Each structure stands twice: as structure tokens, then as C-alpha cells.
Amino acid sequence: MVWQAWTEASSVPSALLSMLLRLPNVKFAIVTLGGDGCIMLQRSVTEGDQSEEMDIDNLLESLNQKKDSNTAIPTCISSAETKLRANGIGTVSGRLFIGTAEKIPPSELVDTTGAGDAFIGAILYAICAGMQPEKMLPFATQVAAASCRALGARTALPHRTDTRLAPFLRQTS
């Protein structure tokens, strides 16, 4: 894993925290997890003194327990703003987000080529549209999932009019 080689962290959340410490001007870092969605760590705008300090790996575990395995559409689960700690790495004030992925039936999964690029493009679109992370992450995972339904990197990329994107675009158009 690239994140592990660069950060020498033992887990994805610890690697995200390490990235934010190494890159002080970066507002957030995201790691995609394929069919498991993504994880995002967002730095607090103000480095206020949160009273509670929490281990980032334990926080991820508690957020994972809130996932609804019966939901087929992408969702987002987020933490409150807190001071996040990774042993041996440091602390960052911020929020941790889990973006779940659409559960694509095996009969519809054709080719994952370009899914990561589709995800990144959707993140950029969401930032330009002013989407909050709670909407941005499910939107991006939905776009990535749509791209997996045809052969090649671009064939199945959705258009703004795609009904699967309607819940995410309603308030930002």
C-alpha cells in the first residue's frame, strides 16, 4: 500500500493523520477502499482545544459499527470534531468520515478500470459545487460505482441527469 510506505503507519486512519501532520496546508485526506468505500480525515478549520482526545483507530471502529449493512446506496458516517491521536505519530483536531460504497450486484459489475479516477473527478466536482463531506463522499462512491457497470474507464461514467445521482445533486445544482 502506498499510504503505508509513505507514512509508515500501521493503519489507514493513522496514515491519514500522518499525512495531515506532514502536509500542514492540506484540509483533508481520503483513502479509497474499493467496494468498501472510503475513509476521510478532515482537519479542523480552527485548532481549538477539544477537551476529548481519541485514538483514531478506535474511532474508526466505533464509526464502522454504525454502518447499516442493509442499505445498498452509499452513505456517510461521521464523527464529531475532536482531537485525534495515533500512537507514535501525533495528534490532529478534526473529523473522521466513512463513505460507504454502493453494493453492486455481481451481474452488473463489469470492469473496475477507471473507478478511482471517477471517484477523484467526483470529489473535485463536489468541492466546486460546495458539497459538504457528508454528501460529497456518497456522491463520489456512487459515481465510481456507476463507472464499474461497463467495459473501460469512461463508458459508464454517469451524466448529471443520471437518476442515481439525483439525491446528491438536488440541493447543489
TORLUM-366554 format. One record per residue (C-alpha): residue number from 0; residue in three letters; x, y, z. Coordinates in steps of 0.2 Angstrom, whole numbers, plus 5000, padded with zeros to 4 digits. Last residue first. Layout:
PT seq type    u    v    w
PT NUM  Ala    X    Y    Z
...
This chain:
PT seq type    u    v    w
PT 172  Ser 4863 5112 4956
PT 171  Thr 4869 5109 4974
PT 170  Gln 4852 5104 4983
PT 169  Arg 4846 5091 4971
PT 168  Leu 4863 5085 4966
PT 167  Phe 4866 5071 4978
PT 166  Pro 4849 5063 4978
PT 165  Ala 4849 5065 4959
PT 164  Leu 4865 5055 4956
PT 163  Arg 4857 5038 4953
PT 162  Thr 4844 5046 4942
PT 161  Asp 4858 5051 4929
PT 160  Thr 4855 5068 4923
PT 159  Arg 4872 5074 4929
PT 158  His 4879 5061 4917
PT 157  Pro 4886 5045 4923
PT 156  Leu 4903 5037 4918
PT 155  Ala 4898 5020 4910
PT 154  Thr 4909 5021 4895
PT 153  Arg 4924 5031 4903
PT 152  Ala 4936 5019 4910
PT 151  Gly 4933 5003 4900
PT 150  Leu 4919 4990 4900
PT 149  Ala 4903 4995 4908
PT 148  Arg 4895 4995 4925
PT 147  Cys 4910 4999 4935
PT 146  Ser 4909 5018 4931
PT 145  Ala 4892 5018 4941
PT 144  Ala 4901 5013 4956
PT 143  Ala 4914 5027 4955
PT 142  Val 4900 5039 4953
PT 141  Gln 4891 5032 4968
PT 140  Thr 4907 5032 4978
PT 139  Ala 4909 5051 4974
PT 138  Phe 4891 5055 4979
PT 137  Pro 4892 5046 4995
PT 136  Leu 4908 5055 4999
PT 135  Met 4902 5073 4994
PT 134  Lys 4886 5072 5004
PT 133  Glu 4893 5070 5021
PT 132  Pro 4909 5079 5016
PT 131  Gln 4899 5095 5012
PT 130  Met 4896 5099 4994
PT 129  Gly 4901 5117 4988
PT 128  Ala 4899 5113 4969
PT 127  Cys 4917 5115 4966
PT 126  Ile 4921 5103 4980
PT 125  Ala 4908 5091 4974
PT 124  Tyr 4916 5092 4956
PT 123  Leu 4933 5088 4963
PT 122  Ile 4927 5074 4973
PT 121  Ala 4918 5067 4958
PT 120  Gly 4933 5068 4947
PT 119  Ile 4943 5058 4961
PT 118  Phe 4930 5045 4962
PT 117  Ala 4929 5043 4943
PT 116  Asp 4948 5041 4943
PT 115  Gly 4947 5028 4956
PT 114  Ala 4934 5019 4946
PT 113  Gly 4944 5020 4930
PT 112  Thr 4945 5001 4927
PT 111  Thr 4933 4992 4938
PT 110  Asp 4925 4982 4924
PT 109  Val 4908 4973 4923
PT 108  Leu 4899 4973 4939
PT 107  Glu 4881 4972 4935
PT 106  Ser 4878 4953 4937
PT 105  Pro 4889 4954 4953
PT 104  Pro 4876 4965 4961
PT 103  Ile 4884 4982 4965
PT 102  Lys 4883 4986 4984
PT 101  Glu 4885 5005 4983
PT 100  Ala 4900 5011 4993
PT  99  Thr 4901 5018 5011
PT  98  Gly 4909 5034 5015
PT  97  Ile 4917 5034 5032
PT  96  Phe 4922 5051 5039
PT  95  Leu 4934 5056 5053
PT  94  Arg 4933 5074 5060
PT  93  Gly 4947 5086 5065
PT  92  Ser 4960 5091 5078
PT  91  Val 4976 5082 5074
PT  90  Thr 4988 5072 5085
PT  89  Gly 5004 5063 5084
PT  88  Ile 5013 5049 5075
PT  87  Gly 5019 5036 5088
PT  86  Asn 5002 5032 5094
PT  85  Ala 4988 5040 5083
PT  84  Arg 4978 5053 5091
PT  83  Leu 4963 5063 5086
PT  82  Lys 4957 5079 5094
PT  81  Thr 4938 5080 5091
PT  80  Glu 4925 5086 5079
PT  79  Ala 4911 5074 5080
PT  78  Ser 4912 5059 5070
PT  77  Ser 4905 5055 5053
PT  76  Ile 4895 5041 5044
PT  75  Cys 4892 5044 5025
PT  74  Thr 4880 5034 5014
PT  73  Pro 4881 5025 4998
PT  72  Ile 4865 5015 4992
PT  71  Ala 4863 4997 4996
PT  70  Thr 4857 5000 5014
PT  69  Asn 4855 4983 5023
PT  68  Ser 4873 4983 5030
PT  67  Asp 4869 4999 5040
PT  66  Lys 4886 5006 5046
PT  65  Lys 4886 5012 5064
PT  64  Gln 4898 4999 5070
PT  63  Asn 4911 5006 5057
PT  62  Leu 4910 5023 5066
PT  61  Ser 4916 5014 5083
PT  60  Glu 4930 5005 5074
PT  59  Leu 4936 5021 5065
PT  58  Leu 4936 5030 5082
PT  57  Asn 4946 5016 5090
PT  56  Asp 4959 5018 5076
PT  55  Ile 4959 5037 5078
PT  54  Asp 4963 5036 5097
PT  53  Met 4953 5050 5105
PT  52  Glu 4957 5066 5114
PT  51  Glu 4942 5075 5122
PT  50  Ser 4943 5093 5128
PT  49  Gln 4944 5100 5111
PT  48  Asp 4956 5114 5111
PT  47  Gly 4953 5124 5096
PT  46  Glu 4963 5121 5080
PT  45  Thr 4951 5131 5070
PT  44  Val 4947 5125 5052
PT  43  Ser 4948 5107 5059
PT  42  Arg 4957 5095 5048
PT  41  Gln 4946 5082 5038
PT  40  Leu 4950 5064 5039
PT  39  Met 4942 5054 5025
PT  38  Ile 4939 5035 5023
PT  37  Cys 4932 5027 5008
PT  36  Gly 4920 5014 5000
PT  35  Asp 4921 4996 5005
PT  34  Gly 4920 4990 4987
PT  33  Gly 4936 4999 4983
PT  32  Leu 4944 5006 4999
PT  31  Thr 4948 5024 4994
PT  30  Val 4959 5034 5005
PT  29  Ile 4955 5052 5008
PT  28  Ala 4965 5067 5015
PT  27  Phe 4958 5083 5021
PT  26  Lys 4962 5102 5023
PT  25  Val 4980 5101 5017
PT  24  Asn 4991 5116 5022
PT  23  Pro 5000 5107 5036
PT  22  Leu 5006 5092 5025
PT  21  Arg 5016 5081 5036
PT  20  Leu 5004 5082 5050
PT  19  Leu 4989 5079 5038
PT  18  Met 4998 5064 5030
PT  17  Ser 5001 5057 5047
PT  16  Leu 4983 5058 5052
PT  15  Leu 4978 5049 5036
PT  14  Ala 4991 5036 5039
PT  13  Ser 4984 5033 5056
PT  12  Pro 4967 5031 5049
PT  11  Val 4973 5018 5036
PT  10  Ser 4983 5008 5049
PT   9  Ser 5000 5003 5054
PT   8  Ala 5008 5020 5049
PT   7  Glu 5025 5020 5040
PT   6  Thr 5018 5036 5031
PT   5  Trp 5025 5034 5014
PT   4  Ala 5026 5015 5013
PT   3  Gln 5009 5013 5022
PT   2  Trp 5000 5025 5011
PT   1  Val 5007 5017 4995
PT   0  Met 5000 5000 5000
